[in-house]
Amino acid sequence: MMEVILDVDGVLARCHEDAVREYGYYEPYPLGMRVKDVLHDLHPYLQDVSHDAFWAKFEYDFWANLRTHDYWPHFWDYMNAKFGNENIFIATRPTHNPASAAGKMEWLHRHLPHTVAGFSIIKEKHWLASPNRLLIDDSQSNIDKFVEAGGQGFLWRQPWNGLPYRTWLGRVIELEQFIEFGV
């Protein structure tokens, strides 16, 4: 049986949308833009802030209270039916703010109590790769590293990774095709 590793920020939770809201941006998320690029007109100084420093700004409450995506209950039911919760592992990356790890743990305990094989707060997800493991992530870089390390990777469509948005069902159909045919 294939084991699945699910990313939290961007796949299960609205990390990017909630981050731009923290800065006062409430419009639909533009296709192919990083969070700092979306906020450029409102806060031009952010262009000089490193990626790590930008995300380190967010404290415990931000991470603990991320909103789930609207498709969350349906997607979770599908994943459990397809793989079984004993084959689902959650992996999420910490920021340079230690409070992010505690906030993410709180989020996991609120939304996934006793329903997965395990979870990890890990900077480099490729360390979890093996031939029978599939990473579902919204970061092309994470997918590339995971595949290079011997795992399988599926890029979850989101506006910030430049893939045209599809409904959650459209993404699940793509996931099914990937699992069945490798495309």
Protein Blocks (a to p, Z undefined) as FASTA:
>chain_A
ZZddddfehplpcfklmmmmmnopabdcdehiafklmmmmmmmmlmmpcfklmmmmpcfk
lmmmoccdfklmmmmmmmmmmnopklcccdddddfbfklmmmmmmmmmmmmgoiafbdcd
dfblmlmgcfkbccddfbfklmmmmmmnopacdddddfklopacddfklmmmmmmmmmmn
oZZ
